[in-house]
Amino acid sequence: MNTTLPKNIDHKLFSLAVALLFGVVSNCAASSSTLLLDFGPTVVAPAEATLDMGHFSGAVPNTQISWNTIVNANNSSLVYADGTSASGVSLVVGRSDAGVNNSIDFNNKLITSSALGSAENVGIYTNTSPTKDGIFATGTSTVNTNALGVYVSGLAAGTYTIYISGRNTSTGGTAADRIFATNGPVSTSFSFSTNTTPYAVEANSAAPPGTLPNGALAITSTFAYGDNCVLGTVTLNAGDAIYLASMGVTNELRGFLNAVEIVPGLPVLTNFPATIGVQPQSVSAYAGSTVTIGGAQFGGVPPLFYQWYSNSVPIVGATNTSLVLSNANSSMSAIYNISVSNEINVAVSSNATLTIVPLFNTAQMTNLWNILPGDTNHPYVTTTAGGERGLAYDSVTSSLLVITHVPTNNLVVLDPATGNQKYLMNVSASGMVTNAAGINMIGVADDGTVYAGNVVANASSASTPYLLWQWADDNSNTVANLLFSGDPGYLTQAAGLRWGDNIAVRGSGASTEILIAPGVETNGFGTNVVIFTTPDGFNFSPIVIGISGVSSGFAQNGLSFGPGANTFWAKTINQDLYLIQFDLNAQTGSVLYDFAPDNGVPKTFQFISANPAQTWLAGVMSVASGLPDNVRLYDISNLTNGPVLADQELNLTANVNGFNNGLGVGSSAFGGNYLFTLDAQNGLRGFLISTNVVLNTFNIVSIIPQAGPAVILTWESVSGHTYQLQAEDSLAGASWSNVGAPVLATGSSTSITNSLTGTAQFFRIQGQ
């Protein structure tokens, strides 16, 4: 067999032969022996007949538009592009047999034809263009490794350029194809190999291996070499046939062909400049991590050359399609872009922003155990949305209780030191629903009595009342009693609201109190809570408490009793952390402390809990799409200073929890010196809080006046940690403003010159 590539050349691109001919443009128009092959059932309309790679490149004149329609049968009645009969030329189609991925059987005609999905119905993939529909080798639910192939015989000896589009696509995504091309004697089969057969990869804007590419990112507005089309050259001896095979690369393993043009002569290249079909993506990364800036998709005849820039300055050695930065720090926060070039042109991308997120990781907490989705010993921990719901610690039995919804409602009892499962509690009580509307959040009283409630969108509906259950203890054979069924808001403005996303329990017996709060309501209600009280520990009644100075749903995703007898902590997504003071008799409450983000408590911090001694407050925080959530531990022993961040621990997985749109599910709980967190779709984690670690405090050691209002501030620091300068006009105010960007410390002291103008300010440094 003869091709333009020696077998020992990098076979990943059979069109590398083109690199040796770069800049060479065929001076000859396509001869009458050009074949235009349209794969698929739709006949090409004259108005769309030039929407293909061959015409786009200039290899085929726009006057030659006679296409052959190929579906799943052999064809010996072909015509050339100029409309004349291709006498003696035949085309045979075939596919691999089931389970075979490297050999075409030309007697196998189990081939499917289809138009491209609606996501591709734009640009060059429109109407009845040759690339609009195609044929593919259908897979099965168990065997999806099916290659598609054709051979064309009867052509005169000589060199041919083959222009190919083979978009392996559906409305859900597009996947890369390897397209093999070579020559040889006519045969009923064709075996190919990535080691010996020249091939090109039509990338189809493919995502990384193992992930589903996004069809919306595919380049469809123009022909982009390497993305939606490829080419190669084959030299035929007398009597040889041209063989083509198409094979999926990653998740869609079927072979796919849309359009093939077989043109005598060398390639025409000048219409395939370097292009950027998909721009690089902005990214956020934690300080100290390794970050990759990429996501761009490139086209153009190879070889392609790449160069990354930071704030318009070339980065030495950054010449790959992606930019990898190690040990990310605040100095790397910048604007990045990339240029791609070939000998035709240079294309420059749009800008991608790298944002470095500070990470305050200390020895205050030690991660003891993790139960991650897919753990075969804990099948109830999954990536199913809302699969796990609530958790609580039983100080009487030293057990951790977890509510799960997979496969049905379960109440799982774990060993808090190891995370090992001990047993399941009894959830078979009459009327207890075993689905997502069943038991949802859980709390344990000081005497070991367990309480759990369901979740409902409208508790006033007779078919969806709020239900509150009680177990006398967490033993496996204890049966629950129904304490309450109805609308806890009853006749007040709190009626008809969403309840069940939270619960907090304290006391024992007749002093037991159960606190719940509603969700966000479009009518503006939801600025209240309900406390269930009891005269005997068995009969409970709800008391609605209206809270002033808060927004609707202010406690939907975080609720915990606070210090003293009449306070509680409240938090939900995109709202401040509140410490609320209430009067049970007056049924009113108000904000005692409002800890806004400038006090160090981010708006995406939620699923909160506080330990009984009111020393610690913990929860889970989301930072940015693609980054793992993180567990935050705050010291709340001095409320005048506000919560002080003591430790920050990254989750081990980064599955989407619906966190930032308020739909996320999670919980946290303290037990002795333990902290437990649940971040739905990311599993369960157990931490030990050290009693020997003292929080590092630091001081501003000098303030040196400069010209005008500027001053140089120097403070004690820890190398590798990030600090933020903040200012305030008056200490009577409660809102501190950031001054400049966060500063990464490189030694035991750090300095900054404030950039404020105007009157004198009060300053503080916030460790992040």
C-alpha positions, 0 to 999 in steps of 0.5 A: 500500500502507498500513502504519503506517510511513512509508517514510522511518522506520528500516525496521530495525524495522517494529514501530517503529510500536508505539513511537508507540503505546507503553503503548496496550493494545487494550481489545477482545478479539480478534474472531471474525476472528482467524486462528491459523496454525500452520506445520508438520505437527504438529497443535496439541494443545489443552493447548499451543494457547496457547503462542504470542505472541498468547495470551501478549500477551493479544491472543487470549483463551485460549478461542480456540484453533482453529489452521490447520495450514499446510505447503506447499499453499494453503488456502481452508478456514480457520477463525477462532480461535473455530472458526467458518469463515473463509469467503472467506479464503484463504492462499497459500504460496510461496518465492523461486526458486533464487538469488533473495533478494528476491521470493516466487514463489507458484507455487513450492511447494518448501517443507520442514516440520520440528520444531525441533531437540532443543536447542529442546525446552524452554519455549515450544518444547515438545511440539506447541505452535504454535512447536514445528515450522515450514516453511522454504525449503530451500536447496542446497549452493550456493544457500542464499538462499531466502526464504519467504512467504505472503499472506492475502486475503479479510480485511475492510479495517482495521488488523491486528496480526501476531504472528510467531514464525519461529525459524530453527533446528537442533540446531546453532544458531539464526540471525536472520530478517528478517520483512517485512510489508505489504499490497497487491493480490492477486498471484502474486509479492511483491517486498520490500526492506530499503530500502522494505518494513517489517521486523523482525529476530527475533534468535534470540540470534544471534551476530555476523555471520559466526559460528554462533549457539549454539542453547543461548543462545536464549531459549526459556523465555518469549516475548521480543520481538525474540529469539523473536517480533516483531509489526507492524501492517498496514492493509488497504484493501478487496480488499488481502491481507496479505503476509509474507516471512521471510529469513535474515540471516547463516549460515542464509539460509533463511526460516522460519515457526513461528506467525503470528496475525493479530489485528484492532486495535492491538497489546497490549504490556503482556506484553512488558517489557524482558528479558535472556534471555542475561546479559553474559559475563565477559571477560579482556583484555590491558593496553593492548588494546580490550575489549568486554563484551557477549554479552547478549541482550535482549527487550521491545517497543522502544524499549529503553534501556541503561545500563552500570554499573561496581561498581554506578556508572553509566558516563557515556555507556555506553548501548549493548548492549555496553561498549567500553573502550579502552587497558585497564588494571588500574584497569578490573578490576571488576564490570560489569552492564547494565540494559535498560528500556522504558516497562513496566519495568527489568531488571538483568543479572547481573554480568560480571567484567573481568580485565586480564592484564598484558602485558610487551612490550619491544624485546628481540624483533622479529617478523620474519615470520609464517605464519598459517593460510590463507596460500596460499604455505604450504598446510600451515599451517592451523587443523586441530587438530594440523596442524603439530607440531614444529620445529627449527633446523639450525645447519649449513645455517641452516635451519628445519625444520617437521613438518606433518600436512596433507595428509600428513606433510611435513618443510618446510625454511624460510629462517629470516630470511624464513619462505620455503619452500626445499624439502621433505625426503624422507619416503618411507622404507619404513615411514614413516607419512604421517598423524597417527601418523607423524613428529611431533617433530624435533631436529637435532644439532650436526653437522646430523644430523636426528632425528624420532619419531612419537607413540604412546599405548602404545608396548608395543603391537606395532602402535604402536611408538615409531619414531625416524628419522635423516636424515644432513642436511636435503637434499631427496634424503636418505632416512631410516634407522630407528634404533629401533622399540619401547617406549623404556621396555621392561621398567621402569615406563616401559613402555606409556606415551605417547611422542613429544610432545617431543624434544631433541637435542644433540652429534654423532656418537658423543656424540649424545644424544636426550632424550624424555619420556612423557605423563601417565599415570593409573597415576601413572607418567610420572615418567621420561625416556629418553636415547638414546645411541650408540657410533658415531652410528648405533646407538642404545639407550634408557636410562630415567632415573627422576626423583624429586619430579615428577608424571606427565607433567611434561615432556610439552609442553616439553623442552630440554637445560639447562646443563652435561652432565647437566641438562634443562628440563621443562614441561607444562601446569599444572605448574611449570617444572623444571630437572632434574639427572640421573645417566646411570650411576645412571639417576636424576634429581631437581629442581635448580630448581623455578620455580613461578608465584610465580617468574614462570613461569605454569603455562600456559607450555609448548612450551619451548626453551633456546638453547645458551648457556643465556641464553634460555628461550622458549615459548608461553603461554595466558592465557584463553579468547578471548585470543591465546596469547603468546610469552614470552622469559625471561633464564635467565643467573642461575638464582639469580634465576630466569627473568626475563621479557624480552619478551612477544609476542601471537599474531596469531590466537586460534584454540583450540589445546586448550592449557588442557586439555593437548591443545595442540600446539606447539614453539619453537626457537632458532637464532643470534639467532633464535627460532621458535615454532609454536602449532598452528592459529595458525601459525609465527612468527620473531623476532630477539632483539636483542643491543643491548637491556639488560633494564631493572632497577629498585630499591626506592628507599624503604621508609617504616614506617607504623603497625603492620607496614605500610610504603610501598614505592616503586620505579623503574618504567616508565609503562604497565607493571604491577608486583606486590608480593610478600612472604616470611616468610623468605629461606630459603623459595622461595615468594613470595606476591602482596600485593594486586592488580597496580599499573599504573605511571603514571610513573617511580616507583610506590608501594604500602602493603603490606596485610599484618599480623603480623611483619616481611616480606621484599619484592620487586617483580615487573615484569609 
